[in-house]
Structures are given as C-alpha cells and as structure tokens.
Amino acid sequence: MPDDAAVERELFEVGRRLAAAMPTTRNPLKVFDDKAMDLASSDAELKAALFRFVDVVPACRNLDDLARHLTGFLSEVGDPPPPISVAMRMGDSKAGRRALGMAASQGVKHMARRFIVGEDPKAALGDLKDLWKDGVAASVDLLGEATVTQSEAQRYADRCADALDTLAAAAASWPGRRQLERDSVGVLPRSNLSVKVSALTPLLRPDAPERGKRDAADRLRPLLRRAHERGAHLHIDMESMDSRDAILELILELLGEEEFRRGPSAGMVLQGYLRDSPQTLDTILEWSSRVERTHPLTIRLVKGAYWDHELVEAAQHGWTAPVFEVKADTDANFEHLTRRLLDARPLVRVAIASHNLRSVSHAIAYNRLGGGADSDLELQVLRGLGDPLQTAIAAQGLRVRAYCPVGDLVAGMAYLVRRLLENTSNESFLYEQARGVPLEVLLAPPQGTVAHRT
Ligand SMILES: Cc1cc2nc3c(=O)[nH]c(=O)nc-3n(C[C@H](O)[C@H](O)[C@H](O)COP(=O)(O)OP(=O)(O)OC[C@H]3O[C@@H](n4cnc5c(N)ncnc54)[C@H](O)[C@@H]3O)c2cc1C
C-alpha cells in the first residue's frame, strides 16, 4: 500500500500537469454563463428566484408570460443588484416584457445546451463522435426523471431500448481509440447508456420497496438483454436516499441472475457523501466476490447530487442527515472509497466521477503508486461542467468518459437546476477554481472531522 506522503507528492505532480493541460481559451458565451452564475452565487434570494424561474420556463406560453414570471420571482429579492433592477423596469411595458422574455428564454436555452447534447440520441451522434475522436468516451443519459404513470415508464424504457440500438449502430464505425476500448480485464463497450430506476417505474416508494423493485425489474430485464445483444454497457444511476436501498438490491439481484452473469457489461453508482457508503461498498464487494460474472461490475464513485434535498428531507422528519454536513468529510470519504475500490480490482471496474482536481489527481496517483495500470482506472465528468478537465485527462492518455444528457428543455429542467445548484455552491470545487484559488490550496488534503476505517 503506497504511503500517504508519497501519494501527496505524486498527486501534486499529477494535478499540476492536469491543470497545465486545461484549455485556457474560453468560449465567449461561456463567460456569459459564468457571469450569470456568479450573480446567482452572490445572493441566496436571487439564486432561489432564478432557479424558480428556470423551473417554470418550459410551461410559459409566450414571451410576455416568461417576462411576467421572471419579474414576479425577482420582485421577491430584497436588495436587487443593478442588472436585476434594469430587468424589473423592463417588465413595466409590453415592448420591454417582450425583449426581456426573449433574452430570458435565450439565456435559459443556451445554459441548457451547455449541459445537454441533443434532443434525442440521433441528434447527439455528431457530438458523441467528435468526443470519441478527441479521446473522450460518453455515457448517454435520457432525461426524464421520476415518472408517475406506467405509460410514462414504458415510454422511457422504449426510448432506452432505441437509444441502445442507435448508439451501438453508430459507434461501430467510429475509429479505434485504444485507451477507451480496453483495460486489463478485456474489451470495454463503445456504447454506454445510463438509466434511472425512478424513470422505469412509478411505484418506487420507500414504504413499499418490493412493488417498485418488481415493476422496475420487468423493464430493466429487457434493457439488459438488449444491451447484451448490442454489446453495450448499461449503467444504473443512483438517486436520492429514499430509493437507495431498493436500487442497490434490485441491481445486485438482477445482475446475479443466471442469464445476466454472461453479460451485459453493467455498472452502478456509489455516493461518497452518504455516511454509510463504506458499508454499502462492503455489500457490493461481498456480492462481487461471490457472484461470478463475465464482466466485472463497474462502480462509478460520485460524491452525490442530492445533498440539499437530503438535508431538507432529514430536517422535515427530524432525522439525522444521511449525508456528511462538512464538505471536507465528503471529500475525505471519497478518497477513502477511491482507495478501497482501486484495491478491490479486478473484482470491480473503477470509475471515479468528479470535477475536483484533488479527488481526480488522488485517484490517478494512488493507482500509479500501487502498481495499477492507467488503463484500469476510468475518470468521468459531466458534460458542460467538466469540459476543460476532460480535455486535460484525455491529453494525458487516460480514459475519460463524459456523461451526456439527451432530451428536450422540459425534461432537462430538473437536471439543469441540479447542475446550477452545484455550480453556484460556495463550497463547490469548480466555484473555488473559478475564483482563482491557488493550485496548492486546491490540491491540499481535505481536513475531515470523521475518522475513516482503513
Ligand atoms: C459522470 C458523473 C455521473 C454522475 N452520476 C451521479 C449519480 O448517479 N448520482 C448522484 O447522486 N450523483 C451523480 N453525479 C453527480 C455528482 O455526485 C456531482 O457531480 C458531484 O457531487 C460533484 O462533485 P465534485 O467532486 O465534482 O465536486 P466537489 O465540488 O468537490 O464536491 C461537491 C459535492 O460535495 C458534496 N457537498 C457539498 N457541500 C457539502 C457539505 N457542506 N458537506 C458535505 N458534503 C458536501 C455534495 O455531494 C456536492 O455535490 C455524477 C457525476 C458525474 C461526474
């Protein structure tokens, strides 16, 4: 096991090289986004107003309607900064509302396009091929979460099946990219789809998990079959805590079935912000050592996208929050889990999903010092948030995969709001990086308050 001081030295070198390889030329439109995000980050009331607005955009009937909603939400901001006062004054006349509605609609659509690759998988193929040629693999995510009817769930499952066909057919003609297609266990599928269990069933409820699991399994089995036939990888996302146990059990039960032991390549997500994530990893590793499969289970380690939701939910019920409440504790746990996952290979394949240069450099350094091959570690980023990091990782010849949401604006709103929340949080790594915090500070070890089991 590599010693901590050596890991720190190596990760600093890795981090320095990655930082130097990040493109500095910026798309001028992105600067606009960043300004809007800075504005939102500076004022909690304004942030809430803007997010409520983003949420209602798809439901607005026309530009006037859009402008009325925007000024309505903004009027709740106590001490509005100058650009917001200007927007409010525009809301006083019909012509002003039209102009404001137009600007707001363009702004939201533009922001959404930063995170969403296309309206459907076919429309996304051009971008996916360009990424692949640049040394970046993708996992496609069909937007549309938390279905409420059986027909919606079936529509989502049908869209997933079509996406598997479309991706596999297109990817077959892409040029060879060795670092994206092979690790020391074997071949890695070119096409990769991420799915959400809450979209596959309307019955996923914490008080009756078995019904939800059965219903989701009926739609997940055909998808696993289809992925196997097409030689594609199927990845199951993790959502909020109230569905965590059901999703974990569902995945392990299905992938343990005789039929699916031979394939497809499949994976799941471990959320490092959860206090009990080390125990979840125990369960996964115990299962992996017992259930022999042709393709080892891929574990995507993330911090977790539902942090605010988990805190609010716990407070409403008077429960202790299931998530860490100190950011450094999440970061330290993430590193602890990274090490355990890397040490557990070849029982599992490891994908470290983060935009935090320290978290990513730590994984690369620990892997190298432990004698692991670079090809046995995958790094993952979200489209629109991790673009410069993804370019830097690919330039080092490492395997990187971008998570690419596909869908229309209506379906994309929940996703967009989550990404905006992440991007405008004062504790987010990307926010600190954008503020110009020095590299030594960005790469410093997290000073967690919780001891981790080794
Ligand atoms: C490819 C990919 C796939 C993903 N799939 C999933 C998925 O299936 N399910 C899912 O939940 N998420 C998923 N995520 C989202 C991921 O959880 C977020 O991107 C991630 O939380 C941001 O972490 P970071 O390391 O990039 O940034 P950092 O800025 O280092 O970390 C931010 C994260 O730290 C945590 N945090 C923030 N404040 C605090 C605090 N005060 N105390 C404790 N913890 C705090 C939160 O988790 C927050 O998101 C995915 C991400 C990627 C890149």
The ligand as an ORCA input file, in Angstrom:
! r2SCAN-3c Opt
* xyz 0 1
  C     -20.115     11.147    -14.678
  C     -20.911     11.531    -13.489
  C     -22.024     10.789    -13.139
  C     -22.765     11.103    -12.010
  N     -23.808     10.303    -11.608
  C     -24.417     10.555    -10.422
  C     -25.406      9.690     -9.897
  O     -25.771      8.669    -10.484
  N     -25.970     10.004     -8.697
  C     -25.581     11.112     -7.987
  O     -26.091     11.338     -6.886
  N     -24.664     11.957     -8.483
  C     -24.082     11.706     -9.668
  N     -23.136     12.557    -10.144
  C     -23.062     13.911     -9.617
  C     -22.002     14.020     -8.629
  O     -22.499     13.490     -7.457
  C     -21.671     15.504     -8.561
  O     -21.053     15.887     -9.732
  C     -20.736     15.717     -7.507
  O     -21.477     15.625     -6.376
  C     -19.891     16.959     -7.634
  O     -18.724     16.534     -7.029
  P     -17.269     17.006     -7.468
  O     -16.294     16.064     -6.919
  O     -17.268     17.244     -8.920
  O     -17.180     18.472     -6.852
  P     -16.862     18.985     -5.392
  O     -17.073     20.459     -5.514
  O     -15.572     18.525     -4.880
  O     -17.979     18.355     -4.479
  C     -19.279     18.863     -4.417
  C     -20.097     17.818     -3.687
  O     -19.702     17.730     -2.319
  C     -20.837     17.424     -1.518
  N     -21.023     18.541     -0.579
  C     -21.229     19.856     -0.863
  N     -21.321     20.591      0.270
  C     -21.174     19.724      1.300
  C     -21.151     19.880      2.710
  N     -21.326     21.067      3.320
  N     -20.958     18.755      3.465
  C     -20.773     17.552      2.899
  N     -20.790     17.340      1.568
  C     -20.982     18.420      0.759
  C     -22.024     17.280     -2.468
  O     -22.125     15.921     -2.824
  C     -21.583     18.120     -3.658
  O     -22.234     17.722     -4.852
  C     -22.380     12.230    -11.253
  C     -21.258     12.968    -11.603
  C     -20.510     12.633    -12.680
  C     -19.286     13.434    -12.990
*
